[in-house]
C-alpha cells in the first residue's frame, strides 16, 4: 500500500501511530507484512474502510495497544473477536456495535481490554439483574427526553450506512459508491471544526442537526437519482417533498441563528464596557516604564558579557577535543581518556549553537559572572552496556527528529558525531558535563564494540566509516531472523496453538535454539557460499547437550530426551551477533573504496564536504557523470546550497542512483566497489 510505503520511506520503522482512515481497505491480510515492519507501532486507525472480516492471526501486531475498527462492514462479530484475541497488548478498542449484548460479549472475550469505545471497562462490575436494569432504564429514558440532548453518535452513522446499503441494492453505480465515503468524511470534518469553536449551545446543536440532515441528504439524493432514471412520476413527487423539507429546514436554521440576537447584543455591550475599564486600568505609569527600560539595558549588558564568557568555554572545549594541552589541574588524566574515536573538528556545530541556552541557566545570579573560565575536572563515568545502548538510542531518536526539522526549515544536516555533541549540549548545557559524557561515551564505545554489534555500528557511524541508514538494515535483519524462526516453528509444530508458538519463539530468543533451526535460517537468508562461511563459524559456539541427572524421568521426558539427544544448541544472542557482524563486514567491504576516496576529498576529516569537493569526488569516482547529472545530485544532497554535504548523504545518494555498468544499469556504489 502506497501510504505504508511512504511512511516507511519518510519516517522509518519507529513510527508509533498509523492512520489508514477511509482508505477503501477490503482485505487487511494483504497489509500485514508491511505493518509488521513497524516494530514500535502502538496505535492503528482503520476507521471507515470496507473490512468484512479480519485475518485469523493478528500476532504480527503484538505491539499495538489502540485499534480503531469503527465504520466497517463486519458480518461476523465472533470471527472479529477471535482475531483480536491474538493481539496480546490490545488495551483500547473502538468498534461499531449495535447492542449491549455485543458490547458485553467483547468485554468477556477480551479480558485484557481496558477501554471500549472511549469508555473505561469496570473489571469488577457485577452482573445486574434484568428486572432492576429495566427499572433503572425507565427513569434514565425519561430524563433524556426531558433534557432533549442533541448528539451525533456512532449509532446514527451506522443507521445511515445501513439505509444507503439498502438503496444500493436498487442501483449499482460504482462512482456513487466512491463518493459516499468522501461525502461522509467532508461532513464529519466540517462538523468537527465547528464544534471545536467556542459557540453558544444553540448554535452547536444547530451544527449537529445540520450534519445529521446532510448525512441523510446523501441517501435522499441517491434514491432521487434512481427515480429520475426509472420512475418519472415518483421522481416528481419525491422531488417536491425533498424541496419542501429543505426549505423548512433552512427557515428553521435561520430562526435558531437569530433567536438570541438581542441577548447577544446586550452581552456584547457588557463585554465592551469591561474591556474599556480594563484598558483604563492598564495604562502604565511612566515611572514604571522608565525603570523597566533601565533594567532591560542592564540585562542586555550582562547578557553580552555572558556570551563572551561562553565563547571562551567553547574555545576551550574545542582545544580539549583536539587533544591539545589546556591549563586544567587534571589535564593529564583528561588527555588519557580521549581516544581514536574523537575527530579533530567535531565542535564545528557547537560553535554554531546559540549561546543563549547557556545564558538562561546562569542568568539568574550575577555571581555566575565570576565563574572560573576553565573547567576544574572531568569526571569520567563507567557506563554499563545497557546504559550505553540507552544513550545511543536517545541520540538516534534525537537525530531523526533533528533531521526532520532541518528538512522542514531548509537547513543542512549534521553528521552523527556533530549531533552527539548537539544532543549533549541540549540535554546538559554545561561545558564540563558535555566533556564528561562525551568522553564516557567514547571510552565505552571502545570497551564494548567487540561485544555488541549495535555499539560497533554506532562507533563506525561516528567515524564516518558507515552510513547512518545502515542501522535500519541491521534492525530489519533482526526482525527477519525472528520471523524465519517463527515460520520454522509453525512448520514443525502445525498442531500447536498460536500462543504456544509465540511462547516457544520467546524461549528461543531469550535462550538457545537448535542447530537445525540456525541452519534453516542461514540457508534461507544467504547464498551457498555465504551460508557455508557462516555455518563453519557457528561450529565453535555450539553447546554439547548435558547428560541427564540421576533422577527418574517421566515417559514424556524420556521421549523428548531421546528426540533431542543428538542435537546441538546455540545461544540466540551469539547467533544473532554472528549474523549482524557478517552483515557489517560485508557492508564495510562494499564501502571500502568509497570511504578511501571520500576521506581524500574531506581534507579536514569532519565527514562533510562542500560543492567543489563533491564535484572532485565525482571526478575521482569516474562513473561518467555529466554536468546535468552532477547538478541533479546536488539538488538532492544540498538543494539550498549550504555547502555542507555529509558522508551519509553521499552513501544514500550513490546507493539509490544508477549508472550503466558491465551488466546493464547498476548502483553507483556497486560499480565503485567492483573497480
Beta strands, then each sheet from edge to edge (+ up, - down):
strand 1: 17-19
strand 2: 43-45
strand 3: 66-68
strand 4: 92-94
strand 5: 115-116
strand 6: 119-120
strand 7: 512-514
strand 8: 569-571
strand 9: 608-609
strand 10: 645-646
strand 11: 658-661
strand 12: 664-667
sheet 1: 1+ 2+ 3+ 4+ 5+ 6-
sheet 2: 7+ 8-
sheet 3: 9+ 10-
sheet 4: 11+ 12-
end
